[in-house]
Amino acid sequence: MAKIKKLHIKGIRGIKKEIELPLDGESILIYGDNGSGKSSITDAIEWFYKGSVEHLSNEEIGRGGIPALRNVNLAPSEEAFVEIEFSDNKLNCRKSIVTNNRGNLDTVFSNESQEFKNYLEATRKNEHIMLRNQELARFVIGKKSEKLESLSKIIGFNVVTDRKDKLRASLNKLKSEMEAKSFEDAKSREQGYLLETLKQNVNSEVEFINAINELISPLPIRKLESLNDVNKTIDLIKQAEDGKITEEINFLIRIKDQLAALIPQLSNLKELHSKYIEHYKSISENIETLKNQEFELLLNAGVSLLRNGFVDEDECPLCLQNKNKDELLSEISERMDKLKKQKEEVDKNKELKKETQNLLDLCIEQWTFTLREKHLTEVAYSELKISVTDLVNNLNKYGKLLRENKLECGKIKIIDEPQIDEKELKATIEELTSRIETIKKQKKDNLRFDILEKLTRAKIAYLRKVELNKEQEVYKLLVESLRISYSEFLKKQKEGLTNFLTNLSKDINDLYQEMYTDGRIQNVSLSLLEDEETGDLNGITLYYDFQGNKDYPPKKYFNESRINSLGIAYFLMSMNKYNKCNKMFILDDVISSFDSTHRQRFAELLIHKYSKEHQIIAFTHEESWFQIFSRLVKGKWIVKNIKWDNNDGSKIEEITKSLRQKIISNIENRIAESLGNDVRIYLEKLLKEVAFKIKAELPFRLNDFNEQRTPNELCQAVNSQLKKYPKVVHKEVFEKLITTTVLGNLESHDNSTSTNVDDLSAAWDKIIELEILLKCSDCNKLIEYVEKYKNLRCECGNKDYQRS
């Protein structure tokens, strides 16, 4: 797994002249004021890996922020670059921004090996190697769906989610088709005809045969034994003219039934149309969404050209600028990910349109088939044919408009719903009903014809009902099979993700508790959220125990520092568990919003838990945290300072001597100037740290005054707390420290009393004596109060003081 051996940057953001950081895989702490160039280094690294810089990637800058990356003071002929040497030298690469002959900016890689391309792609897609201050709380306070999406990408769970979505789409489509066919309404109509003709409900073949036998009993013919005998019986009863009349009646009944079925279908069609148009309007009003939708088509076309080998050179197929193909593919994929949410809205509109189109196609298919009825060619039914033709034409006209209607930039085109008058349909049904009755009256007193007509109609109704039952059962079976599959899929998905989240929760909670030991917040955990109606997983939330009660979300009780601690815990967890290519990560000013009392805990967490295996590149502008951190990593990490120069831009410098080193050097060289004040400042910092660790009681101070404690006040508070632990021999040390604070204060103010190096050297010895008293020589850690043992002890336990 990769670590950085050397980082070499020139001409990127605020870095004008070359800067080099020889790291050799070691961790580094870099201090610098705001504007000194810390973010220029992180921007350079982010661009090296991702091909863009997120906070620079917007429409106005364009091209992933690259125009804003190149230092504005570079000459056109000068190269801007980021060069990284890795622990695996096969990955070494120099990535440059150069100006081509056309005056455009191009990106060039020095390493074109497949191994480097694979490493870069894996890092871009799957690994967490950088955390900036503005990104700290993104996961913690993000939407529940965003948390699920974020975790899904890390663990590759988005592939499972895509399959689940396809399964759900298939299930919904099948349900939609089943609903559009209106099986129950159609069966109810056929059952109505059976009841009308046979005077009883028929639910089986036996019941149907018995009812038919009862119907034909007035005629001198043999009873039916099976369904196969129905047609033979009809042939026995039917006379020449009867066939034509019964056929005409059945034709009219078919048309009437289709019209009756069309009315609820049109109602559904208009409802779907209304949903589609309403959603269409909401998207159309957002011109940016439409632009991005069209832009995605362009991106897809570019991806297709690149992946299918139509572009041989390292050149963008759209703008023809020189561009590394692999980097270009990565940039396009990243851009398409950012368009995902807008694409989902467009896809939703397409689904609504498709659902409307499916129901419309069903109606058109039915009525196009009806136009082929031979009776519609007869003069007597010319008006009916015109009505059916108009109906089909109107449906086709609407279908054409629906197919052609697209989301486009510019003028919004809203299509009208199908122009079919329901009143006219009902009037036609009444006319057909009247015509059927008129035809039947011509044979009113003809028993044989009456039985023939009823038998023919009953046969058609029964067979149609049987056919509908079979088709409905097939649909039900398919829907139920898909429903069970989908339900089982959800169950397995939930089980897998729940187990996964349980493990993650433990890691996140452990990390959080290491930063916050006050016990107010316990058992931080990630929990899945389900849709109440569908049972689908739609998000993740963070639960926690607050004063013994389970609650959520974090914003309810967490201050900014606690939320950011959770954000860091999530980053460290995901980095540690899922980074497969890199053993390094970058922290860019992530500590600024932390409570001062928890900064040291965070520093110790990084040092003891991560820096042994990982290379950490940490930036800060917080001087107090830097002093804590640099003291803790002394001799273990590289420590540098970054400063801004008006001529040369950002420059890396060596850190000047620490305050301790300065004091020792001045005592050895007998330099009295400012020595007393330096000794006092050192003592104050030491006493503040000790007071915090042993939980010494200090009076409340407002805001910044809380940090402005006098040495006397701190001495008294620490002394008072240590008295509770009789084995700590400390009385003389604190009596002598009072003298030290007086000496320091005298030199800090204008007065006639002068101090000498010998006095200050003696005072310094007492401070060292205090450090020896309270710091373990084995683990080099100050003693602190440990709740678990109710005593004062160092980290390794060699110094251990019981309370009286």
C-alpha positions in Angstrom: 0.0 0.0 0.0 1.3 3.4 -1.1 2.9 6.1 1.0 4.5 9.3 -0.3 8.3 9.6 -0.3 8.5 13.0 -1.8 6.0 15.7 -2.8 7.2 18.3 -5.4 4.9 21.1 -6.5 5.3 24.2 -8.7 2.9 26.7 -10.1 -0.3 25.4 -8.4 -2.5 28.0 -6.7 -0.4 30.0 -4.3 2.7 28.0 -4.9 4.7 29.9 -7.6 8.2 28.6 -7.1 9.0 25.0 -6.6 8.5 23.5 -3.1 9.7 20.1 -2.1 8.6 18.0 0.9 11.0 15.0 1.3 8.8 12.7 3.5 10.2 9.2 2.9 6.8 7.8 4.0 6.9 9.7 7.4 4.1 11.8 8.8 4.3 15.5 8.7 2.7 18.4 10.5 2.6 21.8 8.7 1.8 25.0 10.4 0.8 28.2 8.6 -1.4 31.2 8.9 -4.6 31.5 6.8 -3.5 32.5 3.3 0.0 31.0 3.7 -0.6 28.3 1.1 -1.7 25.2 3.1 -4.7 24.6 0.9 -2.6 25.1 -2.2 -0.8 21.8 -1.3 -4.1 20.0 -0.6 -5.6 21.4 -3.8 -2.5 20.1 -5.7 -2.9 16.6 -4.2 -6.6 16.5 -4.8 -6.1 17.5 -8.5 -3.3 14.9 -8.8 -5.7 12.1 -7.8 -9.1 13.3 -9.0 -8.4 15.5 -11.9 -10.4 18.3 -10.4 -10.7 20.3 -7.1 -14.2 20.1 -5.6 -14.4 23.6 -4.2 -13.1 25.1 -7.5 -15.4 23.0 -9.7 -18.3 25.2 -10.7 -19.9 26.4 -13.9 -18.1 29.8 -13.9 -14.6 28.4 -13.5 -15.3 25.2 -15.6 -13.0 22.3 -16.5 -12.9 20.9 -13.0 -11.4 24.1 -11.7 -8.1 23.7 -13.7 -8.1 27.3 -14.9 -8.0 28.4 -11.3 -5.3 25.9 -10.3 -2.5 27.3 -12.4 -0.6 30.1 -10.6 -1.6 33.4 -12.4 2.0 34.7 -12.2 3.5 31.9 -14.2 4.8 32.7 -17.6 2.9 31.0 -20.4 5.9 28.8 -21.2 6.3 27.7 -17.6 5.1 24.3 -16.5 2.8 23.9 -13.4 3.0 20.4 -11.9 2.6 18.1 -9.0 5.1 15.3 -8.8 4.8 12.5 -6.3 7.3 9.8 -5.5 5.8 6.8 -3.8 7.0 4.0 -1.6 6.3 1.9 -4.7 8.4 3.6 -7.3 6.3 2.1 -10.1 3.7 4.6 -9.2 6.0 7.7 -9.4 4.4 10.3 -11.6 4.6 14.0 -12.6 1.2 15.5 -13.5 1.5 18.8 -15.4 -0.6 21.7 -16.6 0.8 23.0 -19.8 -0.3 25.6 -22.4 -0.6 24.1 -25.8 -0.1 25.8 -29.2 -3.7 26.9 -29.3 -3.3 28.7 -25.9 -5.5 26.1 -24.1 -4.5 24.3 -20.9 -3.7 20.6 -21.2 -3.0 17.9 -18.6 0.0 15.6 -19.1 1.0 12.5 -17.0 4.6 11.3 -17.0 3.5 7.8 -16.0 1.3 6.0 -18.5 1.7 2.5 -17.1 -1.4 0.3 -16.5 -0.4 -0.2 -12.9 -0.4 3.6 -12.2 -3.8 4.0 -14.1 -5.3 1.2 -12.0 -4.0 2.8 -8.8 -5.3 6.2 -9.7 -8.7 4.9 -10.7 -9.1 2.8 -7.5 -8.1 5.8 -5.3 -10.5 8.1 -7.1 -13.4 5.8 -6.9 -13.1 4.0 -3.6 -10.7 5.6 -1.2 -10.9 8.3 1.5 -7.5 10.0 1.6 -8.4 13.6 2.2 -10.5 15.5 4.8 -11.0 19.2 4.7 -12.5 21.4 7.4 -15.6 22.2 5.2 -16.3 18.5 4.7 -16.1 17.5 8.4 -19.8 17.4 9.1 -21.0 16.4 5.6 -21.8 12.8 6.5 -23.1 13.6 10.1 -25.6 16.3 9.2 -26.3 15.2 5.6 -29.7 13.8 4.5 -30.6 10.3 5.5 -30.5 9.2 1.8 -27.1 10.9 1.3 -25.6 8.9 4.2 -26.9 5.7 2.6 -25.5 6.7 -0.8 -22.1 7.7 0.8 -21.7 4.4 2.6 -22.9 2.4 -0.4 -20.2 3.8 -2.6 -17.5 3.0 0.0 -18.4 -0.6 0.4 -19.6 -1.2 -3.2 -23.2 -1.6 -2.0 -24.5 0.6 -4.8 -24.3 -2.4 -7.1 -26.8 -4.3 -4.9 -29.0 -1.2 -4.8 -29.0 -0.9 -8.6 -30.1 -4.5 -8.9 -32.8 -4.0 -6.3 -34.0 -0.9 -8.2 -34.3 -2.9 -11.4 -36.2 -5.7 -9.6 -38.6 -3.1 -8.1 -39.0 -1.4 -11.5 -40.0 -4.8 -13.0 -42.5 -5.4 -10.2 -44.0 -2.0 -10.6 -44.3 -2.4 -14.4 -46.1 -5.7 -14.0 -48.5 -4.3 -11.4 -49.2 -1.3 -13.8 -49.9 -3.7 -16.7 -52.2 -5.8 -14.5 -54.0 -2.7 -13.3 -54.4 -1.4 -16.8 -56.1 -4.6 -17.9 -58.8 -4.1 -15.3 -59.4 -7.9 -14.9 -62.0 -7.6 -12.1 -64.1 -5.1 -14.1 -63.9 -7.2 -17.2 -64.9 -10.4 -15.3 -67.7 -8.6 -13.6 -69.1 -7.6 -17.0 -69.0 -11.2 -18.2 -70.5 -12.4 -15.0 -73.3 -9.9 -15.5 -74.1 -11.3 -18.9 -74.1 -14.8 -17.4 -76.5 -13.7 -14.7 -78.7 -11.9 -17.3 -78.9 -14.9 -19.7 -78.8 -17.8 -17.3 -80.5 -16.1 -14.3 -77.8 -17.4 -12.0 -74.1 -16.9 -11.0 -71.8 -19.3 -12.7 -68.3 -20.0 -11.2 -67.4 -23.4 -12.6 -67.8 -25.5 -15.7 -70.3 -27.9 -14.0 -72.4 -24.9 -12.9 -72.3 -23.5 -16.5 -73.3 -26.9 -18.1 -76.2 -27.2 -15.6 -77.4 -23.7 -16.3 -77.2 -24.3 -20.1 -79.2 -27.5 -19.7 -81.8 -25.6 -17.8 -81.9 -22.9 -20.5 -82.4 -25.3 -23.4 -84.9 -27.6 -21.5 -87.9 -26.2 -23.4 -86.5 -27.5 -26.6 -86.6 -31.1 -27.7 -82.8 -31.6 -27.8 -80.4 -33.7 -25.8 -78.8 -32.3 -22.7 -75.1 -31.1 -22.7 -72.5 -33.3 -21.0 -69.4 -31.1 -21.4 -68.2 -27.7 -22.7 -67.4 -29.4 -26.1 -71.2 -29.9 -26.7 -72.0 -26.2 -26.6 -71.1 -25.5 -30.2 -73.0 -28.6 -31.4 -76.1 -27.5 -29.6 -75.9 -24.0 -31.1 -75.6 -25.6 -34.6 -78.7 -27.7 -33.9 -80.8 -24.7 -32.8 -79.5 -22.1 -35.3 -81.3 -21.4 -38.5 -79.8 -19.6 -41.5 -81.0 -16.1 -40.6 -80.4 -16.6 -36.8 -76.6 -16.8 -37.2 -76.4 -13.3 -38.8 -78.6 -11.8 -36.1 -76.8 -13.4 -33.2 -73.5 -12.4 -34.7 -74.6 -8.8 -35.1 -75.9 -8.7 -31.5 -72.6 -10.1 -30.2 -70.7 -7.5 -32.3 -72.7 -4.7 -30.8 -72.2 -6.1 -27.3 -68.4 -6.3 -27.9 -68.3 -2.7 -29.0 -70.5 -1.6 -26.0 -68.3 -3.5 -23.5 -65.1 -2.0 -25.0 -66.6 1.4 -24.7 -67.6 0.7 -21.1 -64.0 -0.5 -20.3 -62.5 2.5 -22.1 -64.1 5.0 -19.7 -62.1 3.9 -16.6 -59.0 3.5 -18.8 -59.4 7.0 -20.0 -59.8 8.2 -16.4 -56.5 6.4 -15.5 -54.9 7.8 -18.6 -55.8 11.3 -17.8 -54.6 10.9 -14.2 -51.2 9.6 -15.4 -51.1 12.4 -17.9 -51.7 14.9 -15.2 -48.9 13.5 -13.0 -46.5 13.4 -15.9 -47.3 17.0 -17.0 -47.1 18.3 -13.4 -43.7 16.7 -12.9 -42.7 17.8 -16.4 -43.4 21.4 -15.5 -41.4 21.3 -12.3 -38.4 20.0 -14.2 -38.9 22.3 -17.2 -38.9 25.3 -14.9 -35.4 24.4 -13.7 -33.3 25.3 -16.8 -30.1 24.0 -15.0 -31.6 20.5 -14.8 -32.5 20.6 -18.5 -29.0 21.8 -19.4 -27.4 19.0 -17.3 -29.7 16.4 -18.8 -28.6 17.4 -22.3 -25.1 17.6 -21.1 -25.3 14.1 -19.7 -26.2 12.8 -23.2 -23.1 14.5 -24.5 -21.0 13.0 -21.7 -22.4 9.5 -22.5 -21.5 10.0 -26.1 -18.0 11.0 -25.1 -17.6 7.9 -22.8 -18.8 5.7 -25.7 -16.3 7.1 -28.1 -13.4 6.7 -25.6 -14.3 3.2 -24.4 -15.1 1.7 -27.8 -11.7 2.8 -29.2 -12.9 5.5 -31.6 -10.3 7.9 -30.2 -6.7 6.7 -30.6 -4.9 9.8 -29.4 -4.9 11.4 -26.0 -7.5 13.9 -27.1 -11.0 14.9 -26.0 -13.4 13.7 -28.7 -15.6 16.8 -28.0 -13.3 19.8 -27.8 -10.3 18.1 -29.5 -7.9 19.4 -26.7 -5.0 17.2 -25.7 -6.1 15.2 -22.7 -5.1 11.9 -21.1 -7.9 9.4 -22.0 -7.9 7.7 -18.6 -8.0 11.0 -16.7 -10.7 12.2 -19.1 -12.9 9.1 -18.5 -12.4 9.6 -14.7 -13.4 13.3 -14.9 -16.5 12.4 -17.0 -17.5 9.7 -14.5 -17.1 12.1 -11.6 -19.2 14.8 -13.4 -21.9 12.2 -14.2 -22.0 11.3 -10.5 -22.6 14.9 -9.6 -25.5 15.0 -12.2 -27.0 11.8 -10.6 -29.7 13.5 -8.6 -30.9 15.7 -11.5 -30.8 12.6 -13.7 -33.0 10.8 -11.2 -35.6 13.5 -11.6 -35.4 13.3 -15.3 -35.6 9.5 -15.2 -38.7 9.7 -12.9 -40.4 11.9 -15.5 -39.4 9.4 -18.2 -41.0 6.6 -16.1 -44.2 8.6 -15.7 -44.2 9.2 -19.5 -43.6 5.5 -20.2 -46.4 4.4 -17.8 -48.8 6.8 -19.6 -47.5 5.5 -23.0 -48.1 1.8 -22.0 -51.7 2.4 -21.1 -52.3 4.4 -24.2 -50.7 1.7 -26.4 -53.1 -0.8 -24.8 -56.1 1.3 -25.7 -54.8 2.0 -29.3 -54.2 -1.7 -29.8 -57.7 -2.7 -28.7 -59.5 -0.1 -30.9 -57.2 -0.6 -33.9 -58.3 -4.3 -33.8 -61.9 -3.3 -33.4 -61.7 -1.2 -36.7 -61.2 -4.5 -38.5 -64.7 -5.8 -37.5 -66.5 -6.7 -40.7 -69.8 -5.2 -39.5 -68.2 -1.7 -39.5 -68.0 -2.0 -43.3 -71.8 -2.1 -43.5 -73.7 1.1 -44.3 -75.9 0.6 -41.2 -72.8 1.1 -39.0 -71.0 3.9 -41.0 -71.6 6.4 -38.2 -70.3 4.0 -35.6 -67.2 3.4 -37.8 -66.6 7.1 -38.0 -66.8 7.4 -34.2 -64.4 4.5 -33.7 -62.0 5.9 -36.4 -62.1 9.3 -34.6 -61.4 7.6 -31.3 -58.4 5.8 -32.7 -57.1 8.9 -34.5 -57.4 11.0 -31.3 -55.5 8.3 -29.3 -52.8 8.1 -32.0 -52.6 11.9 -32.2 -52.1 12.1 -28.4 -49.6 9.2 -28.6 -47.5 11.1 -31.3 -47.5 14.2 -29.1 -46.5 12.2 -26.1 -43.6 10.5 -27.9 -42.3 13.7 -29.3 -42.6 15.7 -26.1 -39.1 16.0 -24.6 -37.4 18.0 -21.8 -35.6 20.7 -23.6 -34.0 24.0 -22.8 -36.0 27.0 -23.9 -39.7 27.2 -24.3 -41.8 24.7 -22.3 -44.2 22.7 -24.5 -47.1 21.3 -22.5 -49.3 18.8 -24.4 -53.0 18.5 -23.8 -54.6 15.3 -22.4 -56.4 12.9 -24.9 -59.3 14.8 -26.5 -62.1 12.2 -26.0 -65.5 13.3 -24.6 -66.7 10.8 -22.0 -70.3 12.1 -22.5 -70.2 11.0 -26.1 -68.9 7.6 -25.2 -71.8 7.1 -22.7 -74.2 8.3 -25.4 -72.8 5.8 -27.9 -73.2 3.0 -25.3 -76.8 3.9 -24.8 -77.4 3.9 -28.6 -75.8 0.5 -28.9 -77.9 -0.9 -26.0 -81.0 0.5 -27.6 -80.0 -1.1 -31.0 -79.4 -4.5 -29.3 -82.9 -4.4 -27.7 -84.5 -3.4 -31.0 -82.9 -6.4 -32.8 -84.0 -8.7 -30.0 -87.6 -7.4 -30.2 -87.8 -8.6 -33.8 -87.6 -12.2 -32.4 -89.5 -11.4 -29.2 -92.0 -14.3 -29.5 -89.5 -16.8 -31.0 -88.5 -19.1 -28.1 -85.9 -21.0 -30.2 -84.2 -17.7 -31.1 -84.4 -16.4 -27.6 -82.6 -19.6 -26.3 -80.1 -19.4 -29.2 -79.2 -15.8 -28.5 -78.8 -16.4 -24.7 -76.8 -19.6 -25.3 -74.5 -17.9 -27.7 -74.0 -14.9 -25.4 -73.5 -17.1 -22.3 -70.9 -19.2 -24.1 -68.9 -16.1 -25.1 -69.2 -14.6 -21.6 -68.2 -17.9 -19.9 -65.2 -18.5 -22.2 -64.1 -14.9 -21.9 -64.4 -15.1 -18.1 -62.3 -18.3 -18.1 -59.7 -16.7 -20.3 -59.6 -13.6 -18.1 -59.2 -15.8 -15.0 -56.3 -17.6 -16.5 -54.6 -14.4 -17.6 -55.2 -12.8 -14.3 -53.8 -15.8 -12.4 -50.6 -15.7 -14.6 -50.2 -12.0 -13.7 -50.9 -12.7 -10.0 -48.3 -15.5 -10.0 -45.7 -13.3 -11.7 -46.4 -10.4 -9.4 -46.3 -12.6 -6.3 -43.1 -14.3 -7.4 -41.5 -10.9 -8.0 -42.9 -9.5 -4.8 -41.5 -12.5 -2.8 -38.1 -12.1 -4.6 -38.1 -8.4 -4.0 -39.1 -8.9 -0.3 -36.4 -11.5 0.2 -33.9 -9.3 -1.6 -34.8 -6.4 0.8 -34.5 -8.8 3.8 -31.1 -10.0 2.8 -30.0 -6.5 1.9 -31.2 -5.2 5.3 -29.6 -8.1 7.2 -26.2 -7.6 5.3 -26.3 -3.8 5.8 -27.4 -4.0 9.4 -24.5 -6.3 10.3 -22.2 -4.1 8.4 -23.5 -0.9 10.2 -23.2 -2.7 13.6 -19.4 -3.1 13.0 -19.0 0.4 11.7 -21.0 1.8 14.6 -18.6 0.2 17.1 -15.6 1.7 15.4 -17.2 5.2 15.1 -18.4 5.2 18.7 -15.0 4.0 20.0 -13.2 6.8 18.1 -15.7 9.4 19.3 -15.4 8.3 22.9 -11.6 8.6 22.7 -12.1 12.3 21.8 -14.9 12.9 24.3 -14.6 11.1 27.7 -17.3 13.1 29.6 -19.9 10.3 29.2 -22.7 12.6 28.1 -23.0 11.0 24.7 -22.8 7.2 24.6 -23.4 4.4 22.1 -23.3 6.3 18.8 -24.7 4.0 16.2 -25.7 4.0 12.5 -29.2 2.7 11.9 -31.1 1.9 8.7 -34.4 3.7 7.9 -37.2 2.1 6.0 -40.1 3.4 4.0 -43.2 2.7 6.0 -45.3 1.8 3.0 -42.8 -0.2 0.8 -40.3 -1.4 3.4 -37.6 -0.2 1.1 -34.3 1.1 2.6 -34.3 4.9 2.1 -31.6 6.2 4.4 -29.3 6.0 7.4 -29.5 8.1 10.6 -27.2 8.4 13.6 -28.6 7.4 17.0 -27.0 8.0 20.4 -27.7 7.8 24.1 -28.0 11.2 25.6 -28.2 11.1 29.4 -29.4 7.5 29.2 -32.1 8.1 26.6 -31.8 7.0 22.9 -32.2 9.9 20.6 -31.4 11.3 17.1 -30.3 13.3 15.1 -26.9 14.6 16.2 -27.8 18.2 15.6 -30.4 18.0 18.4 -27.8 18.0 21.2 -24.4 18.0 19.6 -22.5 21.3 19.4 -20.2 22.0 16.4 -17.2 20.4 18.1 -19.0 17.2 18.8 -20.5 17.0 15.3 -17.1 17.5 13.8 -15.7 14.8 16.1 -18.2 12.4 14.6 -17.3 13.5 11.1 -13.6 12.8 11.9 -14.5 9.4 13.4 -16.5 8.5 10.2 -13.6 9.6 8.0 -11.0 7.7 10.0 -13.2 4.6 10.2 -13.9 4.5 6.4 -10.2 5.3 5.6 -8.9 2.5 7.9 -11.4 -0.2 6.8 -11.7 0.4 3.1 -8.6 2.0 1.7 -6.9 -0.8 -0.2 -4.3 1.2 -2.2 -3.1 3.9 0.2 -1.6 4.0 3.7 -1.6 7.7 3.9 -4.3 10.4 4.4 -4.4 14.2 4.6 -6.1 16.4 7.2 -6.6 20.0 6.1 -7.3 22.4 9.1 -9.9 20.0 10.5 -9.3 21.1 14.1 -10.4 24.7 14.0 -13.9 24.2 15.4 -12.8 21.8 18.2 -13.1 22.7 21.9 -9.7 23.6 23.1 -9.9 20.9 25.8 -10.4 18.1 23.2 -7.7 19.1 20.8 -5.0 17.2 22.6 -7.2 14.1 22.8 -7.6 14.2 19.0 -3.8 14.7 18.5 -3.1 11.8 20.8 -5.6 9.6 18.9 -3.9 10.3 15.6 -0.5 9.7 17.0 -1.1 6.5 19.0 -3.8 4.8 16.8 -2.9 5.8 13.2 0.6 7.2 12.7 2.3 3.8 13.4 0.8 2.3 10.2 -0.3 5.3 8.3 1.4 8.3 6.9 -0.5 11.5 8.0 -0.1 14.8 6.3 -1.7 17.4 8.7 -2.1 21.1 8.2 -3.2 23.7 10.8 -3.4 27.4 11.3 -4.2 27.0 15.0 -1.1 27.9 17.0 -2.3 26.4 20.3 -3.1 23.1 18.7 0.1 23.2 16.8 2.1 23.7 20.0 0.3 20.7 21.6 0.7 18.5 18.5 4.3 19.4 17.7 5.3 18.7 21.2 3.6 15.2 21.1 5.2 14.3 17.7 8.7 15.7 18.5 11.3 13.3 17.1 8.6 11.1 15.4 7.1 13.3 12.7 8.5 15.9 10.3 7.4 19.4 11.4 7.4 22.3 9.0 6.2 25.9 8.6 4.6 27.4 5.5 4.7 31.1 4.9 3.6 33.5 2.2 6.0 35.7 0.3 4.7 38.4 -1.9 7.3 37.7 -4.6 7.7 33.9 -4.4 4.3 32.8 -3.1 4.1 29.9 -0.6 7.4 28.7 0.9 8.2 25.8 3.2 10.5 26.7 6.1 12.0 24.9 9.1 10.2 25.4 12.4 12.2 27.7 14.7 13.2 26.4 18.1 10.5 25.4 20.5 10.0 27.5 23.6 11.6 24.8 25.7 14.6 24.7 23.5 14.8 28.5 23.5 14.8 28.7 27.3 17.5 26.0 27.7 19.6 27.7 25.0 19.3 31.1 26.7 20.2 29.7 30.1 23.2 27.9 28.7 24.3 31.1 26.9 23.4 33.3 29.9 21.0 35.4 27.8 18.6 37.1 30.3 16.6 39.1 27.8 12.9 37.9 27.7 14.0 34.7 29.6 11.7 35.4 32.6 8.7 36.0 30.4 9.4 32.8 28.4 9.7 30.8 31.6 6.4 32.2 32.8 4.7 31.3 29.5 6.1 27.8 29.6 4.9 27.3 33.2 1.4 28.6 32.3 1.0 26.2 29.5 2.3 23.3 31.6 0.0 24.2 34.5 -3.0 24.5 32.1 -2.4 21.1 30.7 -1.9 19.5 34.1 -5.0 21.3 35.5 -7.1 19.9 32.6 -5.7 16.3 33.0 -6.1 16.0 36.7 -9.5 17.8 36.6 -8.4 20.6 38.9 -11.3 22.9 39.8 -11.0 26.4 38.4 -13.4 29.3 38.8 -15.6 30.1 35.8 -14.5 32.8 33.3 -16.4 34.2 30.4 -15.2 33.5 26.8 -11.6 34.2 26.2 -10.9 35.1 29.9 -11.3 31.3 30.5 -8.0 30.8 28.8 -6.2 33.8 30.5 -5.3 32.1 33.8 -2.5 33.4 36.0 0.2 31.0 37.1 -0.6 31.7 40.7 -4.2 30.7 40.2 -3.2 27.6 38.3 -0.6 26.7 40.9 -3.2 26.9 43.7 -5.8 24.9 41.8 -3.3 22.1 40.8 -1.8 22.1 44.4 -5.3 21.8 45.9 -6.2 18.9 43.7 -3.0 17.0 44.3 -3.4 17.2 48.0 -6.2 14.6 47.6 -3.5 12.2 46.6 -1.1 11.8 49.5 1.5 9.8 47.7 2.3 12.7 45.4 5.0 14.6 47.3 4.6 18.1 46.0 4.5 20.7 48.7 8.0 22.2 48.3 7.7 22.2 44.5 4.7 24.4 44.5 6.1 26.8 47.2 9.2 27.3 44.9 6.9 27.7 41.8 5.4 30.8 43.4 8.8 32.5 43.2 9.0 31.5 39.6 5.7 33.2 38.8 6.8 36.4 40.6 10.1 36.4 38.6 8.2 35.9 35.3 5.7 38.6 36.1 8.4 41.1 37.1 10.1 40.8 33.7 6.8 40.9 31.8 6.1 44.5 33.1 7.9 47.8 33.4 9.5 47.9 36.9 12.7 48.8 38.7 13.4 45.3 39.8 15.9 43.3 37.6 16.1 39.6 37.3 19.2 37.6 36.6 19.9 34.4 34.7 20.8 32.5 37.9 17.5 33.2 39.5 15.6 32.3 36.3 17.7 29.1 35.9 16.7 28.1 39.5 13.1 28.8 38.6 13.4 26.7 35.5 14.8 23.8 37.6 11.6 23.9 39.7 9.5 23.6 36.6 11.5 20.6 35.4 11.1 19.2 38.9 7.3 19.5 38.5 7.5 17.8 35.1 9.4 14.9 36.6 6.9 14.7 39.4 3.9 14.5 37.1 5.3 12.9 33.9 6.2 9.2 33.5 9.7 8.6 32.3 8.6 5.4 30.5 5.7 6.6 28.4 6.6 10.3 28.6 2.9 11.2 29.4 1.6 13.4 32.2 -0.6 11.7 34.8 -4.3 12.3 34.4 -7.5 11.4 36.2 -8.9 8.1 34.9 -12.5 7.6 35.7 -12.3 3.8 35.4 -9.7 3.6 38.3 -10.8 6.7 40.2 -7.1 7.7 40.5 -4.3 9.6 38.8 -2.1 7.6 36.5 0.0 7.9 33.3 -0.8 6.1 30.1 1.4 3.0 30.8 0.3 2.8 34.4 3.8 3.0 35.9 2.9 6.2 37.8 -0.3 5.5 39.7 -1.6 7.6 42.7 -4.6 6.5 44.7 -6.9 9.1 46.2 -7.1 9.4 50.0 
